[in-house]
């Protein structure tokens, strides 16, 4: 459907908004906040054993939600499975009203075990409740007879009082924006509109959607589950939430598996470029997989994808929710690379797009833009969380330089990752927090994936090294996350969670 994207008056307003909200520094600012949210007790020190398991005594009100959950998962819902859902009230704790306000988290439980195992997912991915439902279908039966998986839609996502403040036209504009365009005004317009509407719509709630407060939500969940220790699985930046929790409440950490961890050592540009490098490697693995499967793209996936992007730059294909543009195609392929199970569908979608059929490829990004299968758009919460998790704001002129540089160094995805650093520019700079240093913890299992375009392998390895007792298992596969994809990594996680068996750090799982 036609959209008008260049309005002079709006760009004037955007310039004013950017000038007011962008911070003067382009590097993270660390400030000490008096209240760390910890218990105030002396944290344990020295080596610690794998904690024992304990039964839970939930004071939550659970009810059947099997059909509703399968509807939310859509056509890819696993067969069988029985799910129960509940709501958990938590403190909003906005910057302007510390310790005050409230919101409601959506929870799902699956399994029959006596010990709870909390599942926390990415802010920009499938909600944690649905992640738990899917994970349950791929874990060994003994895992689900030992544990009950508790999926959490982290604040602002899924059914947890979702953030839904970005106008649909701006969501589409962000996704469709051509990363190789010499003019940044298009992207600046859409992220400016996103910021403007979110500031007006969310008010105090805007500053409260971040990983710091999401980690505090887990402490309230632990209390509601009636256990002394929190067991958990973190996926992607859900792993960051769990490691923040460990830093704030080290004496309450149980058995924890982190499947793909954001790099704790790199700044915003460093993370973006690392992801560009990893995405190029993932596409190379996708191309090799195409050859091995004799997929329709054959041995020319890179050449044909590059040609498709160039073709769409000159002649986009109109769609109902999102147009298939050069930017959409790159966004869709990145989303497809992250989901290893959808690689065959991704190859077919690229071929269909070559023939002028847009829907199979735009389907990979439609969840970001519109409400689908009774799930809110994913882009809003992802954008607000990411911009609240950093005080860094990259000036457009610096982004332009990096875009040109990365385009030559990482030709498939470099400019896309560089251009996305414009997104947080118009958003208010959050109050910085200093996460307490984790000095002691029981063994925590970190799983890395060789070709992970979301949480690159090197970053997960450095995250494991930063933990007091991080144990690394590396899967030589591709996609975002190894649990349920690698039998070796899944078995290692099962043995650790169920039997307290700690694998040798540096264990390598075959592709």
C-alpha positions in Angstrom: 0.0 0.0 0.0 1.4 3.4 -0.8 3.1 5.4 1.9 4.4 9.0 1.9 7.7 9.1 3.7 9.2 12.5 3.3 7.5 15.3 5.1 9.5 18.5 5.6 7.7 19.5 8.8 8.4 16.2 10.4 12.1 16.3 9.6 12.3 19.7 11.2 10.6 18.2 14.3 12.9 15.2 14.1 16.0 17.4 14.1 14.8 19.2 17.3 14.0 15.9 19.0 17.3 14.4 18.1 19.1 17.4 19.4 17.3 17.2 22.7 17.5 13.5 23.3 20.8 12.3 21.9 23.6 12.2 24.5 26.8 14.1 23.8 29.0 11.0 24.3 29.2 8.1 21.9 30.7 5.7 24.5 28.9 3.9 27.4 28.7 6.0 30.6 29.1 4.1 33.9 27.5 5.7 36.9 27.1 4.2 40.4 23.5 3.8 41.6 23.0 3.5 45.3 20.4 0.7 45.2 21.7 -2.4 43.4 18.5 -4.3 44.2 20.4 -6.9 46.1 19.4 -8.5 49.4 22.0 -6.6 51.5 23.4 -9.9 52.8 27.1 -10.7 52.3 27.5 -12.6 49.0 29.2 -16.0 49.2 32.8 -16.2 48.2 35.2 -18.8 46.9 34.4 -21.9 44.8 30.8 -23.2 44.9 29.2 -26.5 44.0 26.3 -27.1 41.7 23.3 -26.2 43.8 20.8 -28.8 44.9 17.3 -28.9 43.4 14.2 -28.0 45.4 10.5 -28.4 44.9 8.4 -25.3 44.3 5.3 -24.2 46.1 3.8 -21.5 43.8 1.3 -19.0 45.0 0.3 -18.2 41.4 -3.0 -18.9 39.9 -2.5 -21.2 36.9 -5.1 -22.0 34.3 -5.2 -24.1 31.1 -4.0 -22.2 28.0 -3.0 -25.0 25.6 -5.2 -24.0 22.7 -4.4 -20.3 23.1 -0.7 -21.1 23.2 -0.8 -23.2 20.1 -2.7 -20.4 18.3 0.1 -18.0 19.3 2.7 -20.4 17.9 0.9 -20.7 14.6 1.5 -23.4 12.0 4.8 -24.3 13.6 3.3 -25.3 17.0 4.8 -28.6 18.1 2.4 -31.6 18.3 1.0 -32.5 21.7 1.9 -30.6 24.8 -0.2 -29.2 27.6 0.3 -25.7 28.9 -0.9 -23.6 31.8 -0.6 -19.8 32.1 -0.6 -17.3 34.9 0.0 -13.6 35.6 2.6 -12.1 37.9 2.4 -8.5 39.1 5.8 -6.8 39.4 7.0 -3.4 40.2 7.4 -1.0 37.3 10.2 0.9 39.0 10.4 3.7 36.4 13.3 6.2 36.7 11.0 9.0 37.8 9.1 6.8 40.3 11.7 4.3 41.8 10.0 1.3 43.4 6.5 2.5 42.4 4.0 1.5 39.8 3.2 -2.0 38.5 2.9 -4.1 35.4 1.9 -7.7 34.8 4.1 -10.5 33.4 2.7 -13.4 31.4 4.0 -16.8 32.5 3.6 -20.3 31.0 4.4 -23.7 32.6 5.0 -27.0 30.9 6.3 -30.3 32.4 5.6 -32.3 35.5 8.9 -31.9 37.5 9.0 -30.6 41.0 11.7 -28.0 40.4 11.0 -24.8 38.4 13.3 -23.9 35.5 12.7 -20.4 34.2 13.1 -19.6 30.5 14.0 -16.1 29.4 14.3 -15.2 25.8 15.5 -12.4 23.5 13.7 -9.0 23.7 13.5 -9.0 19.9 12.5 -12.6 19.4 9.7 -15.0 20.2 8.3 -14.4 23.7 9.7 -16.5 26.5 6.4 -18.3 27.1 6.4 -19.6 23.5 10.1 -20.4 23.7 9.5 -22.6 26.7 6.7 -24.4 24.9 8.9 -25.1 21.9 11.9 -26.0 24.1 9.8 -28.5 26.0 9.1 -30.4 22.7 12.9 -30.8 22.1 14.3 -31.6 25.5 14.7 -35.2 26.8 11.6 -36.5 28.7 13.6 -36.8 31.9 14.2 -33.0 31.9 10.5 -32.4 32.0 9.9 -35.0 34.7 12.6 -33.3 36.8 11.7 -29.7 36.0 8.7 -27.6 35.2 9.6 -25.1 32.6 8.4 -21.6 33.5 8.4 -19.4 30.4 8.4 -15.6 31.0 7.4 -12.9 28.5 9.9 -10.4 29.8 8.6 -6.9 30.4 7.3 -5.2 27.4 7.2 -8.3 25.2 4.5 -10.9 24.3 1.6 -10.8 26.7 3.4 -8.9 29.5 1.8 -5.5 29.2 3.4 -5.3 25.7 5.1 -2.2 24.5 3.2 -1.2 21.3 4.0 2.5 20.7 5.7 2.6 17.3 3.3 3.5 14.5 2.9 0.7 12.0 4.0 2.9 9.2 7.3 3.6 11.1 7.8 -0.1 11.8 7.5 -0.9 8.1 9.7 2.1 7.2 12.5 0.9 9.5 12.4 -2.6 8.1 12.1 -1.5 4.5 14.9 1.2 4.7 17.7 0.5 2.2 20.9 0.1 4.2 23.0 0.9 1.1 21.2 4.2 0.4 23.6 7.2 0.4 20.9 9.2 2.1 20.1 8.5 5.8 17.1 10.8 6.0 14.6 8.0 5.4 15.8 5.9 8.3 16.2 9.0 10.5 12.6 9.9 9.8 11.2 6.6 10.9 13.3 6.1 14.0 12.4 9.8 14.9 8.7 9.0 14.6 9.2 5.9 16.7 10.9 7.8 19.5 8.4 10.6 19.4 5.4 8.3 19.7 6.9 6.1 22.3 7.9 9.1 24.5 4.3 10.4 24.3 2.6 7.0 24.6 4.6 5.3 27.3 5.6 8.3 29.5 7.1 6.9 32.7 6.9 3.3 31.4 9.4 4.1 28.6 12.4 4.1 30.9 11.3 1.0 32.8 11.6 -1.5 29.9 15.2 -2.7 30.1 17.3 -5.7 31.1 18.1 -4.3 34.6 14.5 -4.2 35.6 13.8 -7.5 33.9 16.4 -9.1 36.1 14.5 -7.7 39.2 11.3 -9.3 37.8 13.0 -12.7 38.1 13.6 -12.1 41.8 9.9 -11.5 42.3 9.2 -14.6 40.2 11.5 -16.6 42.4 9.6 -15.4 45.5 6.2 -16.3 43.8 7.5 -19.8 43.0 8.4 -20.3 46.7 12.0 -21.5 46.1 15.3 -20.3 47.6 17.3 -20.6 44.3 16.5 -19.6 40.8 17.2 -22.2 38.0 17.1 -20.8 34.5 17.8 -21.0 30.8 18.7 -17.8 29.1 18.5 -17.5 25.3 20.4 -14.7 23.6 20.0 -11.5 25.5 17.8 -13.4 27.9 21.2 -14.7 29.1 22.2 -11.1 29.9 19.1 -10.8 32.1 20.1 -14.0 34.0 23.7 -12.9 34.4 22.5 -9.5 35.8 20.3 -11.5 38.2 23.3 -13.5 39.3 25.3 -10.3 39.9 22.5 -8.8 42.0 21.5 -11.9 43.9 24.5 -14.2 43.8 23.4 -16.3 46.8 20.1 -17.2 45.0 21.5 -18.6 41.8 20.6 -22.2 41.1 21.4 -24.2 38.0 21.8 -21.9 35.0 22.3 -22.6 31.2 23.1 -19.6 28.9 22.5 -20.4 25.3 24.2 -17.7 23.3 25.4 -14.7 25.4 25.9 -11.1 24.2 29.5 -10.0 24.3 30.2 -8.2 27.6 33.5 -6.6 26.4 32.6 -4.7 23.2 31.0 -1.3 22.8 28.0 -0.7 20.5 29.9 -0.4 17.2 32.0 -3.4 18.2 29.0 -5.6 18.8 27.4 -4.4 15.6 30.4 -5.2 13.5 30.9 -8.6 15.2 27.3 -9.5 14.3 28.0 -8.4 10.7 31.0 -10.8 10.5 28.9 -13.6 12.1 26.0 -13.0 9.7 28.4 -13.3 6.7 29.7 -16.6 8.1 26.1 -17.8 8.7 25.2 -17.0 5.1 28.2 -18.9 3.9 27.0 -21.9 6.0 23.5 -21.5 4.5 25.0 -21.5 1.0 26.9 -24.7 1.7 23.8 -26.3 3.2 22.0 -25.3 -0.1 24.6 -27.2 -2.1 24.4 -30.2 0.2 20.6 -30.3 0.0 20.5 -29.5 -3.7 18.2 -26.6 -2.8 16.7 -24.3 -5.5 19.4 -21.7 -5.1 22.1 -24.2 -6.0 25.7 -23.1 -5.5 25.0 -19.5 -6.2 23.1 -18.3 -3.1 25.4 -15.3 -2.5 25.3 -14.2 -6.1 21.6 -14.6 -6.5 20.8 -12.9 -3.2 23.0 -9.9 -4.1 21.3 -9.7 -7.5 17.9 -9.8 -5.8 18.7 -7.0 -3.5 19.9 -4.9 -6.4 16.7 -5.7 -8.4 14.5 -4.7 -5.4 16.4 -1.5 -5.0 15.2 -0.4 -8.5 11.8 -2.1 -8.4 10.3 -3.0 -5.0 7.3 -5.3 -4.7 4.3 -3.9 -2.9 2.7 -5.8 0.0 -0.2 -5.5 2.4 1.8 -5.2 5.6 5.4 -4.6 4.4 6.8 -4.0 1.0 9.6 -6.2 -0.3 12.4 -3.7 -0.7 16.2 -4.1 -0.6 16.0 -3.4 3.1 13.2 -5.9 3.7 15.1 -8.6 1.8 18.2 -8.1 4.0 16.2 -8.0 7.2 14.2 -11.1 6.2 17.4 -13.1 5.3 19.0 -12.2 8.6 15.9 -13.3 10.5 15.9 -16.6 8.5 19.6 -17.2 9.1 18.9 -17.0 12.9 16.4 -19.8 12.7 18.2 -22.9 11.5 15.0 -24.9 11.2 13.7 -22.4 8.5 16.7 -22.5 6.2 14.9 -24.6 3.6 12.0 -22.2 3.6 14.4 -19.3 3.4 16.0 -20.7 0.2 12.5 -21.2 -1.3 11.5 -17.7 -0.3 14.5 -16.1 -2.1 13.7 -18.0 -5.2 10.0 -16.9 -5.0 11.2 -13.3 -4.6 13.3 -13.6 -7.7 10.1 -14.4 -9.6 8.2 -11.4 -8.1 6.3 -13.2 -5.3 7.0 -11.3 -2.1 5.0 -13.0 0.6 7.3 -16.0 1.5 10.2 -13.7 2.1 8.3 -10.9 3.9 6.8 -13.5 6.1 10.2 -13.7 7.9 9.9 -10.1 9.1 6.1 -9.7 9.4 6.1 -10.5 13.1 8.3 -7.5 13.6 5.8 -5.2 12.0 2.2 -6.4 12.7 0.2 -8.2 15.3 0.2 -11.8 14.2 -1.2 -15.0 15.7 -2.3 -13.0 18.8 1.2 -11.7 19.4 2.1 -8.0 19.4 4.7 -6.7 16.9 8.2 -7.5 18.1 10.0 -4.4 16.9 8.6 -2.0 19.6 9.9 -3.9 22.7 13.1 -4.8 20.9 13.8 -1.1 20.1 12.9 0.3 23.5 14.8 -2.4 25.4 17.9 -2.0 23.3 18.0 1.8 23.6 17.4 1.6 27.4 20.2 -0.9 27.8 22.9 1.5 26.6 23.7 5.2 27.1 25.6 5.2 23.8 24.2 7.3 20.9 26.1 7.2 17.6 25.9 10.5 15.6 24.6 10.1 12.1 27.8 11.4 10.6 29.8 8.6 12.3 27.2 6.0 11.2 27.6 7.2 7.7 31.4 6.6 7.8 31.0 3.2 9.3 28.3 2.3 6.8 30.7 3.0 3.9 33.6 1.1 5.6 31.6 -1.9 6.6 29.9 -2.1 3.1 33.3 -2.9 1.6 34.5 -5.2 4.5 31.2 -7.1 4.9 29.4 -6.7 1.6 26.2 -8.7 2.4 25.3 -7.3 5.8 27.8 -4.7 6.9 25.8 -1.7 5.9 22.7 -3.1 7.5 24.3 -3.4 10.9 26.0 0.0 10.6 22.7 1.7 9.6 20.8 0.2 12.5 23.0 2.1 14.9 20.9 5.1 14.0 17.9 3.6 15.8 18.7 4.8 19.3 19.8 8.3 18.4 16.4 10.0 18.9 15.6 8.1 22.1 16.2 9.6 25.5 19.5 8.6 27.1 18.7 6.4 30.1 20.1 6.7 33.6 23.2 4.5 33.6 23.5 1.7 36.1 26.5 -0.1 37.5 26.0 -3.8 37.6 27.6 -5.3 40.6 30.6 -7.5 39.9 29.9 -11.2 40.2 32.6 -12.4 42.5 31.4 -15.9 43.2 28.9 -18.2 41.6 28.2 -21.9 41.1 29.2 -23.4 37.7 27.1 -21.8 34.9 26.9 -23.6 31.5 27.5 -21.3 28.5 26.7 -22.7 25.0 28.1 -21.0 22.0 27.2 -21.5 18.3 29.9 -21.2 15.6 27.8 -19.2 13.1 25.3 -17.3 15.3 24.3 -14.0 13.7 22.6 -12.7 16.9 25.1 -13.6 19.6 28.4 -14.4 17.9 30.6 -17.2 19.1 33.5 -15.1 20.2 31.2 -13.0 22.4 29.7 -16.0 24.1 33.2 -17.3 24.8 34.3 -14.1 26.4 31.1 -14.0 28.4 31.9 -17.5 29.8 35.5 -16.4 30.6 34.0 -13.4 32.6 31.9 -15.7 34.9 33.5 -16.9 38.1 32.8 -20.5 37.1 31.7 -20.3 33.5 31.8 -23.7 31.6 31.8 -23.4 27.8 30.3 -25.9 25.4 30.7 -24.9 21.7 28.4 -26.2 19.0 30.0 -26.0 15.5 26.6 -25.4 13.9 24.7 -22.4 12.7 21.7 -20.3 13.7 20.8 -18.5 16.9 21.0 -21.0 19.8 22.0 -24.6 20.1 19.4 -26.1 22.5 17.0 -28.3 20.6 19.2 -28.1 17.5 22.4 -29.8 18.6 21.8 -33.2 20.3 25.3 -32.9 21.9 24.7 -29.5 23.4 21.2 -30.4 24.5 22.5 -33.5 26.2 25.2 -31.5 28.0 22.5 -29.1 29.2 20.3 -31.9 30.4 23.1 -33.7 32.3 24.1 -30.4 33.9 20.5 -29.4 34.9 19.2 -32.9 35.9 22.3 -34.7 37.2 24.6 -31.8 38.2 27.2 -33.2 35.8 29.5 -30.4 34.7 31.1 -30.9 31.3 34.7 -30.1 30.6 35.0 -26.5 29.7 35.8 -26.2 26.0 33.8 -29.2 25.0 33.1 -29.1 21.2 29.9 -30.4 19.7 29.9 -31.4 16.0 27.7 -29.5 13.5 
